[in-house]
Amino acid sequence: MIIVMKPGTPREELDRVSQELKIFKLTTEEIVGKYKVVIALIGDTTSVTTQQVESISPFIEKVSRIEKPFKRTSREFRHGEASEVIVDTPNGLVSFGEHCPIVAVAGPCSVENEEMILETARSIKASGAKFLRGGAYKPRTSPYAFQGHGESALELLALARQETGLGIITEVMDTADLDKVVEVADVVQIGARNMHNFSLLKKVGAQPKPVLLKRGMSATIEEWLLAAEYILAAGNPNVILCERGVRSFDRQYTRNILDISAIPVLRSLTHLPIMVDPSHGTGKAELVPAMAKAAIVAGADALMIEVHPNPAKALSDGPQSLTPQGYAELMQEIDLVSQVIDRCPERYTFCDINKIQYLQNSVSIV
């Protein structure tokens, strides 16, 4: 149940309403939007009527129920406003969200060695990327395929972060490795194969780092949003959804089917930021630029592109990886497309205001 408070409701009244709502023995959660404050009443509200809640305060503007099975993930949870995930990287705060500049994430499928990861990190930073992605732990279909270097790869990612200032996005596969990954990662990735690993979702939801949740290979949009609900319900509101293609019956021409239509669908259903991975979505480097640009036009908030200095010798996913030069050219095209669609018409003012608020909150917490 969502309780929308009138603009300008005093802080004392918000606290009083939250206190009064405790009579229903349900959890309350306050969501501060750009213009209004929303109080969510979480739990089984079937025995609670909207009239009962409305009578609590004259400052209540509207009371409504969220009918969708995903509650915290739904757009209604924030009264129609988009949320923003702010990541503190060595190079400064980076915001993911509907009203923010498009965020570029790039890097190899897996961390192979120090020279390779540092070369890649330097090149993608020069092209405008804000985050380096690279797998330390790699889920593979075959038990004989390269599984990643594990902890030593995390050390190399930390080295790349220190040298370039790029944020780090890397995947956690097992709850046993979560603490080690969180030490290095600025954003913790849940891969497609683990989207339904509910114990892992609960664990990442209980830690504070932002989470990138990739869509499962055969997952419906509702299943995907319910997976995100596990993370939010565990206490972590900072989730980014990543469309990476769903399984195709035609494996000759594309690795997967990149569901571009999922972007506007998600925009109508959820407040969470949306990333698109056209590398896994197509499986072929020559198809990545077209689908990356299509994703931006469709409304994606971020792109994840696989980049390798020598794709022909990559230990995993070489055929879908761009070279550093190819990535630099794509980023120039993405910049032009972004300008044409006026991606951030307020010249990033909205994002800067939220970053200032984030810093103020961080200082107050300390």
N, C-alpha and C positions, 0 to 999 in steps of 0.2 A: 504494500500500500504506500502511495506517495502523497505527502502533505506539502503543498506549495504555499509558502508564506508570502505575504504581500511585501512589495519593495519597501525598504526602510523599516522593517520590523526591528524593534530594539533588541539588543543582545539579551537583556533581562527576560524579555518575553519568549525568545527562542529557548532559553534555558528552562523557563517555566513550563512551556509546552512539552519539551522533552521529558521533564519530570512527571508531568501529568500523564503522559503516554505510558508510563511504567505500570499503570493500573491494569493494562492489558497483558502484562507479563511477556512482552515481546521485545526484541532488540531494536533500538533506534539508532539511526546513522544520519548524520548531518552532511549534506552536500552543498557547498558554497559555489554558486554559479556566478556568471558575469553580472547578472542583474538581480537574481533572486536566490533565496535560500530554500532548499528542499530538505524535508526530514523524511527519511525512509523508515517505515515500520516493517520490520523483517520477521518472518515466521508465518505460522498458520493464522491468517487474519479472517478466516471464514466466519468466525463468530463476532467479528467487529464490523459495525455498520459505519458507513461514511458519515451519517448524521451524528453518531456518537463522537467521532473525531472532530467534526466541524464545530461542535458545541463547546469545545475546549477553549477556543480563543477567537476573538473578532479579527485577529490578524491573519487567520487562515484564509487563503484565497480559494484554494481548490483541494479536494481530496479525491484520489482516483486509485484504482487497482491496476496492477501490472498483470495482464492475463497471460503473457508469454511464460514459458517454463524457465527461461533465463531471466533472472530478476535484476541483479546488479549490473549485468552486462547490457541490459536493454537501454535504448535511447531514453525511454520514459524515466528511468532511474535518475537521470540528470535533467529532467523536465525539458528534453529535446536538445540540450546543449551538448556539444562535443567535449570530451575530456582531452587532456594534454598530458603526455608523459615526458617529463623533463629529466634528462640524464646529465649528470655532472662528470664531464670528461676533463683530462689534463688541459685541453685547449679551450675549455669553457663549457657553459651550459648549452645543450642541444635539445630542442623541443620537437617531439613528434605529435602531430595533430592536424586537424582539418583546417585550422586557420594559420598554419605555420609553413615556412619554406619546406620544400621537398628535401628529405634527408637521404644522403647517398651512403650506402653501405657496400663494401666490396672486399674481395680477398679470395684466397684459394679455398677449395673444398676442405683440404687438410693441411696442417702445418707439417712440412716435410723436413726442413733444416733451417738453420739460422740465416744463411745467406739468402735463401729463397723468400723467407717471410719478411726480412728487412727490406729487400729489394721491392717486393710487392707493396709493402706498407708505404715506403717513400713515394712510389709512383702513383698510388691511388690518392694519397694526400695531395700531391701536386695537381691532381685532376679535380679535386674538390670533395673527395670523400671525407666524411666525419667519423666513420667507424670502419675498423678492420674486422672482417669475419674470417674465422679459420677454425677448423675442427681439430681438437686434441683427442677427443674420443669419437670414433666414427662408427655408426651403425651400418653394417653392410649386409647385403642379401646372402652372400657366400661367406662361410666361416673362414675361407682361405684368402679372402681379399684383405687388403691393407686396412687395419682397424684404427690407425692413428697411433701417435707416440705417447699419449697419455700425459702424465705429469710433466715430463720434459718438454712437451709441446706447450703446456701452459706457461712454463718458464720463458719460452721463446716469445709467446704472445705478450707477456709482461715486459720483456725487453723491447719489443716493437712499440708498445704503449709508451714506455719511458723515452724512447728515442724520438718518436714522431708526434706524441700527444694525441694520437687517435684513440677513440673509445674502442673497447674490445667487446665483440659479440661472439660467444662460443657456446657449444651445446653441452648440456649435461644429460647423460644417459641413465645414471644410476644414483639413487639417493645417497649411496656411500661416497660418491665423488662430489656431492653438492658443495660442501664447505671449501674444497680445493678450487672448484670452478668459481665460486663467489669471490674468493680472494683476488682473482685476476680479472674476471668479467665485469664490465660496466652494465651489460645486459645479458641475462642468462637465457639461452635458447632451449626451447623444447622442440625437438624435431618431429617430423611427420609421423614417424613410427611410434613415438611416445605420446601422441596426443591423447590417447585413451589410457595412459598409465596414471591412474587416479592417485595412487600413493605418491608418485613423483610430483603431480600437480599440486597436491596438498602441501608437500614439503617446500616447493618453490614459492607457494603462496604464503608460507609462514616466514620467509626471509625478505629483506627490504629491497633487494636489487630489482629493477624493472625486468619483465619477462617478455620474451618474444615467443609467441605460440604459433607454430606452423600448422597448417591444415593437414589433417590425416589424408593418406593417399586415396581413400574411398569415403571420406567423411562428408556428410551433408553439412550445410551451413548451420543448421540447428545443433547438430552434434558438436560442431566446432565451437559455437558460442557457449554451449553447456560445459565444454572442457575449460573454456576461459572462466566460466562461473565458479568452477572449483578453486581457481587461483584467487579470484576476488573474494569468494566466501571465506577463504583461509586468512584473509586480511591484507592482501597485496592488491591495491587498485591499479598499479602501473603495468598494464598488459598491452602489448602491441600484437595485433593479428597479422599473420603473414600467409598470403595466398601463394602456393607454390605448385599448383597444378594437381589435378586428380587423375587417377589411373585411366588409361585409354585402352581401347581394344585395338587401336591402330598404332603399333610400336615401330612401324617402318619409317614414318616420317617425323614423328614427334615422340619424345620420351613420355610426356604426359599431356593433358589438355589444360592449358592455363585458363582458368575461369575468370576472364575479365569482367563478366557480368556480375560476379560476386561483389565487386567493389561498390557499385551503386546500391546493391541489395543490402550489403553490410552498413552502408551509410544511413540507410533508412531504419535499420534494426538496432544498431549499437552506437554507443558514444566512443568506443575505443578507436585508436589510430589504426590505419591500415597500411601494411607494407606488401609489396609484390616481389616475388623472386622469379623472374623470367628465365633464369638459367636452368633451374630444375623444371620449370614449367614447360620448357621446349626440349631441353637436352641437346640442343645444337647451337653452337656459338653464332652461326650466321642468322639465326632467327631471333636472337636475344634483343638486338637494337629495336626492331620493329615492335616487339611486344612490350619492351620497356617504355617506349613512347606512347603506345596505346594505353598502358596502365596509368600513365600520368594524365592523359586526356580523360580517362574514365574516373579519375579522382583519387588515385593512390597518394598517400602521404609520404611514402618512402620506397626506395628501390634497393634490393639486395642483388648484386651482380657478382658472379664468380670471375676472378681475374688471376691469371697465373703467368709468370714470366716466360714459361715454355710449355704451353698446353700439351704438346705432343709427348712430353716426358712426365706429365703429372701422374702422381700415384693414384689419384682418383678424380673422376669427372673432368678429365681433360677435354673431351669433345664439346663440352658446353661452356668452357672457359674462354673469356676474351684475353687477348694480350694487353699489356699496359697501354700500348699505343691505341689499340682498338677501344679500350675503355676511355681514354682521353678524348677520342673523337666522339664517342657516344655521349659523354658528359657535356660536350659543347652543344650537341643536338638537343639534349634534355633541357639545357639552359634556355635555348631558343623556344622550345615548346612551352616551357613554364612561363615565359614572358608573354607568349601569345594568348594563353588561357588565363593570364593575370592571376597566378596561383596565390599570391599574397597581396591583395590590393592595398592594404594599409601599410605597405612597406615594412612589414614585420613588427609594427608597433604593438599589436595585440600580444605577440609572442614575447616581446621584450618586457611588457608589463608583467606577464606571468612569471618570467625569469626573475624579475626583481622581487615579486612576492615569494617565490621559492627560496631566494637567498634570505629574505627577512625571516621566513619560517624556520630555515635552517639555523640562523643565528639565535632565534628565540629558543629553539630546542636545546642548543648547546648551553 
